[in-house]
Amino acid sequence: MQKRKAKGHREDPASQLLLQRLKELAEKSGVSVREERLVREVGYHVRSGACRLHGQDVLLLDTGASPAERIEALLEFLAERDLEGVFVEPDLRRLIHGRSVDEAQTA
């Protein structure tokens, strides 16, 4: 059985590769990355983000969000994270520190 794609979310291979690389970097920095469908109900707005669960840093990525939105959540998280002890590829480092996603994908 084939998985259905979320409406309006293009499966761009470059975005998917970047998303995977950023998730791996976040995990190397000591955070658990989980992709889950975040439930939306009346009265509050749900979005991807970090939290602590049983003493462990966890980054929840909403599978209902577009790849670009999940990439942005990862970039925001990694920009605030201490990455001194982790090797970060130069293109990812530039992206984390403010370079656009389009520029990083073509570099």
FENTA-V321354 format. One record per helix or strand of 2 or more residues. SS is the DSSP state (2 for helix, 1 for strand). FROM is the first residue (numbers start at 1). LEN is the number of residues. Records with the same first field share a line. If there is no record, write none. Layout:
BEGIN
SS: FROM-LEN  FROM-LEN
END
This chain:
BEGIN
2: 13-16  67-14  90-7  101-6
1: 32-5  49-5  56-7
END
